[in-house]
Amino acid sequence: MAFCFSKPNKKELLADSRERIADNERTLAVCKELAEDDTELDRKVALVYDAVRYMTPSASASVMQCDKKIFALAGDLKIALTKGRDRDIAHAESILRDIDVAIVERNSYCK
């Protein structure tokens, strides 16, 4: 008797990881476009975008959680940048710091 559920192989996990990285990259590219009015914020978003853009795919469950966290934070950043008020810009900078922490955490699992 065969089971219909199987453990995903490493190749599938790496493909999922590449897809999550691409999703994060697209969201941060939008954020980069939204931040063009503020040069300092634009520079910070560009640094985060480049860090995500050159991430190495991984099959690790811990890395998957970090990628999901980065995706959620990037969505929050996009919302804050869309509003564009002073308070939202300060919130966007806070979110950027959180994304930086998530990137560092992710990189610690990849080594």
Secondary structure as UniProt FT lines:
FT   HELIX           10..34
FT   HELIX           35..37
FT   HELIX           39..53
FT   HELIX           61..83
FT   HELIX           86..110
//
